[in-house]
Amino acid sequence: MSLRPVDKSGPPVAADLDAAIVPGVSPQVFNAADFARIAELVHREAGIVLTDQKRMLAYSRLAPLVRKSGAATFGEYLDGAARDAAVETQLIAALTTNHTYFYREPHHFEHFAQSVRPALLAAAEAGRPVRIWSAGCSSGEEIWTLMMVLMGADKAAARSLAARDIVALASDLAGHALSAAETATYPASALAALPDDLVANWTEAASAPDQRRIVQSVRAMVRFRQLNLLHPWPFGGQFDVIFCRNVMIYFDGPTKEQLMAGFARHLRPGGFLYIGHSERVSGLASDLLTLVGPTIYQKVGAP
Ligand SMILES: C[S@@+](CC[C@H](N)C(=O)[O-])C[C@H]1O[C@@H](n2cnc3c(N)ncnc32)[C@H](O)[C@@H]1O
């Protein structure tokens, strides 16, 4: 399955290479053609649309990588990235927006707790595999929130879940974000929005002061994968629940529609897709997904 965007039109290549596009930066170091190459690359490879307003952002995020590479100019660095997939991946990751926080969009977790969790727990107790995916998990706050809500307020009752076949996948394009997610350690203040009993049950003091870590029994349920959503997905199975929130906002329309269709195919009948507050399902996926709450969709068919 290819999820590459069908819209191949990239940003226009600016003709004027003599004008500074970032104040104080020589056009010999960073110019409109360099930005056009960057925008074309992140659009082609990651689906992310960089408008001209993002020139300063591109400069400030990439300048440290350009310096570190030893290249004298952005053009030289981009030539290197074109020859080296690892450099290219790092370049794209540097242009991602990784902003996230615990208990973001609480209505999703409330819906999950009330309308999805009971059936998932019953399925797990009955010996059926339960599969959850946080696609574009960034530094992990989303998947850890979801897992804590799944485990719930009754710690004794949740103990048996550790022995059940419950596996969550947390994926992101950006390796640096994924490493943070896997560490599962956050400032205690970052957990403030979560219900107290979930924090008490499923986090513990970390070695650094004022830091807390997700407990091992919950960490053991989550697998982390570096995955570009535009590339073929390396799994065939279906999920009970997919969260893909605040990822597609950076994509163009055709890319969004292809991704949603992919999510719909990878949901079990009766499974749930949660997307960001400014997003909505359109295209082919609309036939497979029914809106059941604000930015919450259920796959058609009996569970
Ligand atoms: C703003 S964060 C959202 C984090 C979390 N889902 C939330 O709502 O709080 C967007 C994440 O999507 C990831 N991302 C962007 N394009 C991607 C792509 N093509 N494939 C996989 N992840 C991507 C970024 O690396 C970033 O970590």
The ligand as an SDF file (V2000), in Angstrom:
LIG
                    3D

 27 29  0  0  0  0  0  0  0  0999 V2000
    1.8850   17.9110   16.8840 C   0  0  0  0  0  0  0  0  0  0  0  0
    2.4970   16.2760   17.1100 S   0  0  0  0  0  0  0  0  0  0  0  0
    1.0410   15.4670   17.6760 C   0  0  0  0  0  0  0  0  0  0  0  0
    1.3220   14.5580   18.8510 C   0  0  0  0  0  0  0  0  0  0  0  0
    0.0840   13.8820   19.4440 C   0  0  0  0  0  0  0  0  0  0  0  0
   -0.5560   13.0360   18.4760 N   0  0  0  0  0  0  0  0  0  0  0  0
   -0.8740   14.8970   19.9680 C   0  0  0  0  0  0  0  0  0  0  0  0
   -1.9310   15.1290   19.3870 O   0  0  0  0  0  0  0  0  0  0  0  0
   -0.5840   15.5120   20.9930 O   0  0  0  0  0  0  0  0  0  0  0  0
    2.6170   15.7190   15.4090 C   0  0  0  0  0  0  0  0  0  0  0  0
    3.5570   14.5260   15.2410 C   0  0  0  0  0  0  0  0  0  0  0  0
    3.3640   13.9650   13.9500 O   0  0  0  0  0  0  0  0  0  0  0  0
    4.6150   13.5140   13.4690 C   0  0  0  0  0  0  0  0  0  0  0  0
    4.5660   13.4100   12.0040 N   0  0  0  0  0  0  0  0  0  0  0  0
    4.4880   14.3950   11.0900 C   0  0  0  0  0  0  0  0  0  0  0  0
    4.5110   13.9100    9.8550 N   0  0  0  0  0  0  0  0  0  0  0  0
    4.5880   12.5660    9.9810 C   0  0  0  0  0  0  0  0  0  0  0  0
    4.6360   11.4910    9.0440 C   0  0  0  0  0  0  0  0  0  0  0  0
    4.6130   11.6980    7.7300 N   0  0  0  0  0  0  0  0  0  0  0  0
    4.7170   10.2370    9.5370 N   0  0  0  0  0  0  0  0  0  0  0  0
    4.7380   10.0090   10.8560 C   0  0  0  0  0  0  0  0  0  0  0  0
    4.7040   10.9790   11.7970 N   0  0  0  0  0  0  0  0  0  0  0  0
    4.6240   12.2440   11.3500 C   0  0  0  0  0  0  0  0  0  0  0  0
    5.6000   14.5460   13.9580 C   0  0  0  0  0  0  0  0  0  0  0  0
    6.9130   14.0410   14.0190 O   0  0  0  0  0  0  0  0  0  0  0  0
    5.0290   14.9170   15.3290 C   0  0  0  0  0  0  0  0  0  0  0  0
    5.6720   14.2390   16.3770 O   0  0  0  0  0  0  0  0  0  0  0  0
  1  2  1  0
  2  3  1  0
  2 10  1  0
  3  4  1  0
  4  5  1  0
  5  6  1  0
  5  7  1  0
  7  8  2  0
  7  9  1  0
 10 11  1  0
 11 12  1  0
 11 26  1  0
 12 13  1  0
 13 14  1  0
 13 24  1  0
 14 15  1  0
 14 23  1  0
 15 16  2  0
 16 17  1  0
 17 18  1  0
 17 23  2  0
 18 19  1  0
 18 20  2  0
 20 21  1  0
 21 22  2  0
 22 23  1  0
 24 25  1  0
 24 26  1  0
 26 27  1  0
M  CHG  2   2   1   9  -1
M  END
$$$$
